[in-house]
Amino acid sequence: MNYAVTVTSVPFVGFLSFCRDLPEVQAFASDAPQALRLAADQIARVLHEHRHQGRALPLPSPLQPGECWLAPSPD
């Protein structure tokens, strides 16, 4: 499953990536590609925790302007 992720430039800090459907996913990085890689890792971790705890996986919301689809990192 792919999830919608936003990457935002934060002046003097770097880049923040986050996912509306998985609020636990938030990553700071020095560049946008790294922020996306970290978000993909976090998406995989959050989905693993949901499965491990027997919780339903959140369905991805439709893509909104400024977002991109991101697949979880492979396990």
Phi and psi in radians as a Rosetta constraint file:
Dihedral C 1 N 2 CA 2 C 2 CIRCULARHARMONIC -1.751 0.35
Dihedral N 2 CA 2 C 2 N 3 CIRCULARHARMONIC 2.506 0.35
Dihedral C 2 N 3 CA 3 C 3 CIRCULARHARMONIC -2.094 0.35
Dihedral N 3 CA 3 C 3 N 4 CIRCULARHARMONIC 2.591 0.35
Dihedral C 3 N 4 CA 4 C 4 CIRCULARHARMONIC -1.316 0.35
Dihedral N 4 CA 4 C 4 N 5 CIRCULARHARMONIC 2.246 0.35
Dihedral C 4 N 5 CA 5 C 5 CIRCULARHARMONIC -2.249 0.35
Dihedral N 5 CA 5 C 5 N 6 CIRCULARHARMONIC 2.487 0.35
Dihedral C 5 N 6 CA 6 C 6 CIRCULARHARMONIC -1.959 0.35
Dihedral N 6 CA 6 C 6 N 7 CIRCULARHARMONIC 2.387 0.35
Dihedral C 6 N 7 CA 7 C 7 CIRCULARHARMONIC -2.044 0.35
Dihedral N 7 CA 7 C 7 N 8 CIRCULARHARMONIC 2.183 0.35
Dihedral C 7 N 8 CA 8 C 8 CIRCULARHARMONIC -2.140 0.35
Dihedral N 8 CA 8 C 8 N 9 CIRCULARHARMONIC 2.395 0.35
Dihedral C 8 N 9 CA 9 C 9 CIRCULARHARMONIC -1.374 0.35
Dihedral N 9 CA 9 C 9 N 10 CIRCULARHARMONIC 2.282 0.35
Dihedral C 9 N 10 CA 10 C 10 CIRCULARHARMONIC -1.979 0.35
Dihedral N 10 CA 10 C 10 N 11 CIRCULARHARMONIC 1.957 0.35
Dihedral C 10 N 11 CA 11 C 11 CIRCULARHARMONIC -0.926 0.35
Dihedral N 11 CA 11 C 11 N 12 CIRCULARHARMONIC 2.371 0.35
Dihedral C 11 N 12 CA 12 C 12 CIRCULARHARMONIC 1.174 0.35
Dihedral N 12 CA 12 C 12 N 13 CIRCULARHARMONIC 0.047 0.35
Dihedral C 12 N 13 CA 13 C 13 CIRCULARHARMONIC -2.092 0.35
Dihedral N 13 CA 13 C 13 N 14 CIRCULARHARMONIC -0.858 0.35
Dihedral C 13 N 14 CA 14 C 14 CIRCULARHARMONIC 2.485 0.35
Dihedral N 14 CA 14 C 14 N 15 CIRCULARHARMONIC -2.269 0.35
Dihedral C 14 N 15 CA 15 C 15 CIRCULARHARMONIC -2.286 0.35
Dihedral N 15 CA 15 C 15 N 16 CIRCULARHARMONIC 2.471 0.35
Dihedral C 15 N 16 CA 16 C 16 CIRCULARHARMONIC -2.010 0.35
Dihedral N 16 CA 16 C 16 N 17 CIRCULARHARMONIC 2.282 0.35
Dihedral C 16 N 17 CA 17 C 17 CIRCULARHARMONIC -2.014 0.35
Dihedral N 17 CA 17 C 17 N 18 CIRCULARHARMONIC 2.491 0.35
Dihedral C 17 N 18 CA 18 C 18 CIRCULARHARMONIC -2.647 0.35
Dihedral N 18 CA 18 C 18 N 19 CIRCULARHARMONIC 2.840 0.35
Dihedral C 18 N 19 CA 19 C 19 CIRCULARHARMONIC -2.247 0.35
Dihedral N 19 CA 19 C 19 N 20 CIRCULARHARMONIC 2.112 0.35
Dihedral C 19 N 20 CA 20 C 20 CIRCULARHARMONIC -1.064 0.35
Dihedral N 20 CA 20 C 20 N 21 CIRCULARHARMONIC -0.671 0.35
Dihedral C 20 N 21 CA 21 C 21 CIRCULARHARMONIC -1.358 0.35
Dihedral N 21 CA 21 C 21 N 22 CIRCULARHARMONIC -0.342 0.35
Dihedral C 21 N 22 CA 22 C 22 CIRCULARHARMONIC -2.289 0.35
Dihedral N 22 CA 22 C 22 N 23 CIRCULARHARMONIC 1.456 0.35
Dihedral C 22 N 23 CA 23 C 23 CIRCULARHARMONIC -1.054 0.35
Dihedral N 23 CA 23 C 23 N 24 CIRCULARHARMONIC -0.308 0.35
Dihedral C 23 N 24 CA 24 C 24 CIRCULARHARMONIC -1.201 0.35
Dihedral N 24 CA 24 C 24 N 25 CIRCULARHARMONIC -0.335 0.35
Dihedral C 24 N 25 CA 25 C 25 CIRCULARHARMONIC -1.488 0.35
Dihedral N 25 CA 25 C 25 N 26 CIRCULARHARMONIC 1.887 0.35
Dihedral C 25 N 26 CA 26 C 26 CIRCULARHARMONIC -2.616 0.35
Dihedral N 26 CA 26 C 26 N 27 CIRCULARHARMONIC 2.242 0.35
Dihedral C 26 N 27 CA 27 C 27 CIRCULARHARMONIC -2.464 0.35
Dihedral N 27 CA 27 C 27 N 28 CIRCULARHARMONIC 2.352 0.35
Dihedral C 27 N 28 CA 28 C 28 CIRCULARHARMONIC -1.780 0.35
Dihedral N 28 CA 28 C 28 N 29 CIRCULARHARMONIC 2.483 0.35
Dihedral C 28 N 29 CA 29 C 29 CIRCULARHARMONIC -2.670 0.35
Dihedral N 29 CA 29 C 29 N 30 CIRCULARHARMONIC 2.924 0.35
Dihedral C 29 N 30 CA 30 C 30 CIRCULARHARMONIC -1.373 0.35
Dihedral N 30 CA 30 C 30 N 31 CIRCULARHARMONIC -0.378 0.35
Dihedral C 30 N 31 CA 31 C 31 CIRCULARHARMONIC -2.487 0.35
Dihedral N 31 CA 31 C 31 N 32 CIRCULARHARMONIC 2.846 0.35
Dihedral C 31 N 32 CA 32 C 32 CIRCULARHARMONIC -1.097 0.35
Dihedral N 32 CA 32 C 32 N 33 CIRCULARHARMONIC -0.781 0.35
Dihedral C 32 N 33 CA 33 C 33 CIRCULARHARMONIC -1.032 0.35
Dihedral N 33 CA 33 C 33 N 34 CIRCULARHARMONIC -0.691 0.35
Dihedral C 33 N 34 CA 34 C 34 CIRCULARHARMONIC -1.169 0.35
Dihedral N 34 CA 34 C 34 N 35 CIRCULARHARMONIC -0.674 0.35
Dihedral C 34 N 35 CA 35 C 35 CIRCULARHARMONIC -1.073 0.35
Dihedral N 35 CA 35 C 35 N 36 CIRCULARHARMONIC -0.651 0.35
Dihedral C 35 N 36 CA 36 C 36 CIRCULARHARMONIC -1.224 0.35
Dihedral N 36 CA 36 C 36 N 37 CIRCULARHARMONIC -0.708 0.35
Dihedral C 36 N 37 CA 37 C 37 CIRCULARHARMONIC -1.073 0.35
Dihedral N 37 CA 37 C 37 N 38 CIRCULARHARMONIC -0.757 0.35
Dihedral C 37 N 38 CA 38 C 38 CIRCULARHARMONIC -1.136 0.35
Dihedral N 38 CA 38 C 38 N 39 CIRCULARHARMONIC -0.685 0.35
Dihedral C 38 N 39 CA 39 C 39 CIRCULARHARMONIC -1.110 0.35
Dihedral N 39 CA 39 C 39 N 40 CIRCULARHARMONIC -0.719 0.35
Dihedral C 39 N 40 CA 40 C 40 CIRCULARHARMONIC -1.072 0.35
Dihedral N 40 CA 40 C 40 N 41 CIRCULARHARMONIC -0.708 0.35
Dihedral C 40 N 41 CA 41 C 41 CIRCULARHARMONIC -1.102 0.35
Dihedral N 41 CA 41 C 41 N 42 CIRCULARHARMONIC -0.748 0.35
Dihedral C 41 N 42 CA 42 C 42 CIRCULARHARMONIC -1.209 0.35
Dihedral N 42 CA 42 C 42 N 43 CIRCULARHARMONIC -0.649 0.35
Dihedral C 42 N 43 CA 43 C 43 CIRCULARHARMONIC -1.040 0.35
Dihedral N 43 CA 43 C 43 N 44 CIRCULARHARMONIC -0.806 0.35
Dihedral C 43 N 44 CA 44 C 44 CIRCULARHARMONIC -1.032 0.35
Dihedral N 44 CA 44 C 44 N 45 CIRCULARHARMONIC -0.754 0.35
Dihedral C 44 N 45 CA 45 C 45 CIRCULARHARMONIC -1.125 0.35
Dihedral N 45 CA 45 C 45 N 46 CIRCULARHARMONIC -0.784 0.35
Dihedral C 45 N 46 CA 46 C 46 CIRCULARHARMONIC -1.130 0.35
Dihedral N 46 CA 46 C 46 N 47 CIRCULARHARMONIC -0.758 0.35
Dihedral C 46 N 47 CA 47 C 47 CIRCULARHARMONIC -1.122 0.35
Dihedral N 47 CA 47 C 47 N 48 CIRCULARHARMONIC -0.678 0.35
Dihedral C 47 N 48 CA 48 C 48 CIRCULARHARMONIC -1.064 0.35
Dihedral N 48 CA 48 C 48 N 49 CIRCULARHARMONIC -0.757 0.35
Dihedral C 48 N 49 CA 49 C 49 CIRCULARHARMONIC -1.098 0.35
Dihedral N 49 CA 49 C 49 N 50 CIRCULARHARMONIC -0.722 0.35
Dihedral C 49 N 50 CA 50 C 50 CIRCULARHARMONIC -1.049 0.35
Dihedral N 50 CA 50 C 50 N 51 CIRCULARHARMONIC -0.830 0.35
Dihedral C 50 N 51 CA 51 C 51 CIRCULARHARMONIC -1.101 0.35
Dihedral N 51 CA 51 C 51 N 52 CIRCULARHARMONIC -0.794 0.35
Dihedral C 51 N 52 CA 52 C 52 CIRCULARHARMONIC -1.068 0.35
Dihedral N 52 CA 52 C 52 N 53 CIRCULARHARMONIC -0.616 0.35
Dihedral C 52 N 53 CA 53 C 53 CIRCULARHARMONIC -1.554 0.35
Dihedral N 53 CA 53 C 53 N 54 CIRCULARHARMONIC 0.015 0.35
Dihedral C 53 N 54 CA 54 C 54 CIRCULARHARMONIC 1.306 0.35
Dihedral N 54 CA 54 C 54 N 55 CIRCULARHARMONIC 0.327 0.35
Dihedral C 54 N 55 CA 55 C 55 CIRCULARHARMONIC -1.581 0.35
Dihedral N 55 CA 55 C 55 N 56 CIRCULARHARMONIC 2.642 0.35
Dihedral C 55 N 56 CA 56 C 56 CIRCULARHARMONIC -1.169 0.35
Dihedral N 56 CA 56 C 56 N 57 CIRCULARHARMONIC 2.529 0.35
Dihedral C 56 N 57 CA 57 C 57 CIRCULARHARMONIC -1.376 0.35
Dihedral N 57 CA 57 C 57 N 58 CIRCULARHARMONIC 2.313 0.35
Dihedral C 57 N 58 CA 58 C 58 CIRCULARHARMONIC -1.137 0.35
Dihedral N 58 CA 58 C 58 N 59 CIRCULARHARMONIC 2.386 0.35
Dihedral C 58 N 59 CA 59 C 59 CIRCULARHARMONIC -1.366 0.35
Dihedral N 59 CA 59 C 59 N 60 CIRCULARHARMONIC 2.495 0.35
Dihedral C 59 N 60 CA 60 C 60 CIRCULARHARMONIC -1.154 0.35
Dihedral N 60 CA 60 C 60 N 61 CIRCULARHARMONIC 2.421 0.35
Dihedral C 60 N 61 CA 61 C 61 CIRCULARHARMONIC -1.380 0.35
Dihedral N 61 CA 61 C 61 N 62 CIRCULARHARMONIC 2.810 0.35
Dihedral C 61 N 62 CA 62 C 62 CIRCULARHARMONIC -1.052 0.35
Dihedral N 62 CA 62 C 62 N 63 CIRCULARHARMONIC 2.582 0.35
Dihedral C 62 N 63 CA 63 C 63 CIRCULARHARMONIC -1.131 0.35
Dihedral N 63 CA 63 C 63 N 64 CIRCULARHARMONIC 2.369 0.35
Dihedral C 63 N 64 CA 64 C 64 CIRCULARHARMONIC -1.949 0.35
Dihedral N 64 CA 64 C 64 N 65 CIRCULARHARMONIC 2.827 0.35
Dihedral C 64 N 65 CA 65 C 65 CIRCULARHARMONIC -0.944 0.35
Dihedral N 65 CA 65 C 65 N 66 CIRCULARHARMONIC 2.384 0.35
Dihedral C 65 N 66 CA 66 C 66 CIRCULARHARMONIC 1.544 0.35
Dihedral N 66 CA 66 C 66 N 67 CIRCULARHARMONIC -0.067 0.35
Dihedral C 66 N 67 CA 67 C 67 CIRCULARHARMONIC -1.802 0.35
Dihedral N 67 CA 67 C 67 N 68 CIRCULARHARMONIC 2.812 0.35
Dihedral C 67 N 68 CA 68 C 68 CIRCULARHARMONIC -2.333 0.35
Dihedral N 68 CA 68 C 68 N 69 CIRCULARHARMONIC 2.691 0.35
Dihedral C 68 N 69 CA 69 C 69 CIRCULARHARMONIC -1.335 0.35
Dihedral N 69 CA 69 C 69 N 70 CIRCULARHARMONIC 2.446 0.35
Dihedral C 69 N 70 CA 70 C 70 CIRCULARHARMONIC -2.438 0.35
Dihedral N 70 CA 70 C 70 N 71 CIRCULARHARMONIC 2.247 0.35
Dihedral C 70 N 71 CA 71 C 71 CIRCULARHARMONIC -1.569 0.35
Dihedral N 71 CA 71 C 71 N 72 CIRCULARHARMONIC 2.574 0.35
Dihedral C 71 N 72 CA 72 C 72 CIRCULARHARMONIC -1.104 0.35
Dihedral N 72 CA 72 C 72 N 73 CIRCULARHARMONIC 2.637 0.35
Dihedral C 72 N 73 CA 73 C 73 CIRCULARHARMONIC -1.071 0.35
Dihedral N 73 CA 73 C 73 N 74 CIRCULARHARMONIC 2.535 0.35
Dihedral C 73 N 74 CA 74 C 74 CIRCULARHARMONIC -1.106 0.35
Dihedral N 74 CA 74 C 74 N 75 CIRCULARHARMONIC 2.540 0.35
